[in-house]
Amino acid sequence: MTACIVGWSHSKFGKYDAQTTNETLVVEAANEAMAHAGIEPKDIDVIYIGNMNGGFSRQEFHSSLPLQAHPDLRFKPSTRVENACATGTAAIHMGMNSLAAKKARFVLVVGVEKMSDVDGPTVGEILLKASYAQEEAGIDAGFAGIFGKIASAYFQRHGDKSEALAHISVKNHRNGTKNPFAHFQREFDYDFCRTPSAKNPFVAGPLKRTDCSPVSDGAAAVILTDVQTALGMKRAIAFRATEHVNDFLPMSRRDVVKFEGPALAWKRALQQARLDLLDLSFVETHDCFTSAELMQYEAMGLTPEGQGEKAILEGWTLPDGKLPVNLSGGLKSKGHPVGATGVSMHVMAAMQLDGSAGGMQRKDAKLGAVFNMGGTAVANYVSVLEPLR
């Protein structure tokens, strides 16, 4: 245990107008997180900003945008971090490294992305840059096409799991109605999610529109400090374990149906935390597509390989189940502004463990975990979190 989250902030995810920029989102998130932690801008020692960009914004150079939040942040060291869809958690890990090296006492981490400034085809082209371009750039339908290909391979090996995917979508949209920060805050019924229609067409392979996370804008921020300092603060959510595993980038070099990188990250994190999976009160996992959540049930060890559908069909991952997954609504309902996602997931977990999650709250939440994934199970991060006191 080397670090604690002692303050946070989270914007409403959705689609913002042209007057809202990455800069305005970052400034608001940074100021709200510092206020929540009860510290002043002058107390910040190091800043990390998570932003994938890749063409979403003309402003490619983001590292000094947090300094716009207050004059006292001028001259603070600040670095932009990028690791595809795991960018936010990568930035948090960099902050934790600064604390472990005793290079800082307070670290500000902000994740941000404004995706809606470009059209749909351009969004697809940008996200496809998180694949192995030499072999995968020609796959139709962008990143949805890549995950559609993976879902098709999974179905071929283990059978058609469309029923399970529809139930995952229903679950996450229902959870999202209780999250004031969520992009989507309305329920979809099972028949709508299960049945292709003009409003819910197939997008790629077996994946329909209700299986895909939306294009979103938003920001989230956390304040990190060391354990000793956190003991004297109003709130403190400690990292009991963290793990980062990268796999080969080309899908051709892996069995992508097995999600071996996520499985190894989960195994190592639980071993480090000296916990079994079902010791956890909840999990926030990276459901960029419903098929990804299904396969992550297996990677985290909730079910054997090929049997992930049991977890949703038997209600294990519902809010009242033995391991609730994505009480926030997940990426599917909450939204997926890429650079902000990992930070957002940690804020959602911290709120649960702080008892401040409102309608999303899991009663007596004691331990939580976050799984954030970059690319097709390439950059894999697991955090196990608990209240310090």
N, C-alpha and C positions, 0 to 999 in steps of 0.2 A: 504494500500500500504506500504509494509515493505521492498521491495527489488527491485533491477533493474539488468538487464543484461547489462553489459557495454563493453563486448568483447566476441568473440567467435571464434571457428575454426571448421572445418569439413573435414574429409578425404574423398577421393573418396571411395564409398562403392563398394564392389565386392568381388572377390576371389584373395587373395594375395599368393605369393609363400612362401616356408618354411622359408626363411630368414626374413620375416616380422612376428613379434611376437606381442603379446599384449603390451609388453614393448616398442617396437619401435613405435607402434601406439599411445600409451599414451604419450610418450616423445614428439613426433611431435605435437600432439594436444595441450598439455599443453603449450609448448613454443609459438605456433602460437596464442593461445588465450590470453596469457599474452601480447604478442607484439601488438595484435589487440586492447587490452584495454589500451595500453600505460603505463603499470605498470611493475615493476621489480619483479623477483622471491622473493626478500626479503620482498616485500609488502604483499605477501600472508600470511594470518593468519591461515586458516583452509582449508583442502583438503578433498573432498569426491570423491570416484571413484565407478562408477556403473559398475558391472560385474556379470552376472548371472553364467557363467561357467558351473558348474554341471558335468564337465568332458570334455568340449571342449579343455581345456588346462591343461597340467601337473602342471603349476604354479597356484595353487589354492589360494595362499596368495598374494593379489594384492595391499594391502593398501599403501605400500611404493614405488610402481612402479613410481608414479608421481615424487618422489624425484630424480629419475634418470635424470630428465629434467635439473636440475641445482643444484650445490652445495649449493646455498643459500636456497634451500627448505629443507635441512637437519634439522631434529628435529621439523619440523612443524607437528602438529597433523593431521593425515590422517586416514580415515576410509573407508573400502569397504562397499557398500550398495547393497542389493539384494532384489528384489520383483518381480521375474519372468520377464515377458516382460515389466513391468512398472518400472524396475530397474532404468533407467536413470532419470525419473521424481522423483522417490523416493529419489535419490541422490540430486537432485536440492532442494527438500523440506527440506532435512537435512541441506543443506547450508543456506536456508532461515531461518530455526530455529536458526542457529548460529548467523545470523545477528539480528534477532528479540530479542534474548537474550543478544545482545551486547557483544558476545564472539568473534566477528570478525568484521573487516572492509572490507577486501577483501577475498572472498572465491573462490577457484578453484574447479570446478566440471568437471570431465572427465567421459565419458561413453565409454566402449570398449567391443568388442567381436570379437574373431577370431574363426569362426565356421568351416572353411574348412579343418582344420587339422585332422578331423575324417571323416569316411565314412558316406554315407547317412543313413543307418540303425541306426548307433550310434547317429547321429543328432536327429533322431526320438525318440530314447530312452531317450536322455537327455531332450528334450522338453516335453516329456510325464511326466517328473517329476514335471511339473507345474500343473498337474491335481491331483485329489484325488486318490492316488495310490490304496487304499483299494478297490475302486469300479471301477475305470476307467483305470487302467494300462493295462488291457487286451484288450482294444479297438484296433482294427486293424488300421494300417496306422498312428500310432502316433497321434500327435496333429491335423493333418489334419483329421484323423478319428473322433476325438472328435468334431471338427467344422463341419465335414460332417454330423454327427449325429444331431447336432443342426440345420443345414440347412435343413435336411430332416424333422425334426419336424416342422420347420417354414413353409415349403412347404405344409405339411399336414394340417396345421391350416389355412394358408392364400392363398394357391394355388402355382403353379409352378412359380417361379420368375427367371428362368434361363435367360430370356431375359435381365432383369435388371442387373444380375450379369455380363453378357457379356459386357453390356454398361459401367459398372463401371470399368472393366478391360481395355476396350478401352480408357476411359477417363484418367485413371491413367498412362497408358503407353504413351499416347500422351503428358501428362503433364511432364512425366519423360524425354522426349527428350529435354526439355528446362532446365533440371537440370544437371549441369556439375558434380555433386557429385553422381548421380544416378547409381545404379548397372546396370539396363537396360536402354538403351537410344535409343530404337527403338519402333515404333508403331506396334500394332497388330490390324488387322481389325476386324469388328464385326463378320463376317462369321467364321473366324478362332476361335475367342473366344467362339462363340455360339455352334459350331459343334464339337462333339468329333471326334478325329482322332488319327493317330499313333503319331503325334507330340503334340497333346493336348488330352491325354487320361483322363478318369475319374480317380481321385485319391482316393476319399472317398465320398460316398453318391452322391449328385448332383454336387460336386465340381470337376472341371477339373484342369489341370495343370495351366491354365491361371487364375484360381481363387485363387492361392496360392502364398504368398510372397516367395522370394527365400532365400536360405542359403547364408548369406553374412558375410563379414569381414569389420571392420571399426571402427572408433572412432570419437567422437565429444566432444567439451569442451565449457564451458561458464565461464565467470568471473562474480560473483555476488557482489554487494555492496549495502549499504543503500542509501536511496533516497537523503539525504543531500550530501553525497559524490558524487553521480551520477550527481548531478546538475552541478558540476564543470568539468565533463568529456566530451569527444568528442561525445559520443553517449550514450543513456540510454533508454532501453526498460523496462518499469515498469510492475510489476505484479499488475493488478487491482483487481484480485481475484484468489484464489487457493482453491481447494477442493479435499479431499481424502476420498473415501468411500470404505470399504471392505465388501464383501458379504461372505456368507457361501462358503467353498471350495467344498463340494460335490454337484454335479449337481442334485442329487436326492433330495436335500433339497430346490431346487429353481425351478421356472418356467424359464428355461434358454432361452426360446424364447422371453421373455419380456425384458431382459437386465435391470433389476430393479436397480442394482448398478450403472451402467452408467447413467441411467435416474436421479437418486437421486443426483449424483455428478454434473451433468449438472444443475439441478434445483437450487441447493444450490449455485453453482458458479455464475450463472446469477443473482440470488437474491443478493448475496454479491456485485456483480459489479453494481447492479441497472441497468441492461440492459435486453432487449429482444433479443432473438436469432438473429433476422434479423438486429439488430444494428451492428452485427459483419461484418467485411469486408471479412473474410475467416475463414476456420477451417482446421487444420491439425488433422486428426483422424486416429485411429489405425486399418488400413485395413490389418491385418495379412491374412485375407481371404476376398474376395469380399462380401461374405455373412455377415461378421462382419460390413463392412461399411454400407451395406443396413440396417441392424438392428440398427446401430448407428444413422441413419437418424431419426428413430423413437425415440430413447432414448434421443437425443438432443432436440426433440420437433419440428423438421422440418416438420414431417408428423404425422398423427394419427397412432396408432398401426395397423400393417398389411398393411400399405399403403406406405411403404418406397420407393417402385418402382417409385412412382410419381416423387420423387425428381430427379432421374436420367433420367427417360423417358421423362420428360418435361423440362429437361435441367437446373434445378435449381442449380445443383452442378458443372456445367461446369465453365470454367474460366470466362465466361461472364454472368454467371447466378446470381441469387439473393443471393446465398451463396456458393461461390466456395469452394470445398472440395478437399484437397490434391493437391494443386498447385505444390507441390514438386514432384508429382508422387506417394506419399504415400509409405507405406511399400511394396506395390505390385510392384512398379517400382524402387523406390529409394533403396530398400533393407531393411533387418531387422536383423542386427547384434544385438542380443537381448539386451545386456547391454548398447549399444550405442543409441538405438532407441529413448528413451524419451528425451535425450539430443539433438539428431539430430532434433527432431520435434520442440523443442524450438529454435534451431538455425534457422531453416527454417522460423519460425514465426517471429523471431527477424529481419531477413533479409528483410522480406516483410515490416515490420513496419519501418525499417530504410531506405527503398527505395533502397536497394542494392541487390535485388533478381534477377537482370538481366532479362533474358528471361522469368523467372517465375513471374515477378512482376505484382501484382494486382494494377491497377492505383488508387492512392489516398487511399491506405490502412490505416485505422485509428485505427481499433480494430481487434484483432485476438484471436483465441482460439486454444488450444491444448487439445486433449483427448488421453491419453495413458492408456492402459489396460493390466493388468497382469492376465494370466490364462483365464478361460472362464468367463469373466466379473466379476472376483473376486476382484482384486486390481484396483481401478478406480480413475484416476486423471484428473482433469480439471484445466487448467490455462487460465485466460483471461489476455491478454497483450495489452499494448498501449505505444506509445512513450511518454517519460516524458515531452518532449518539442518539 
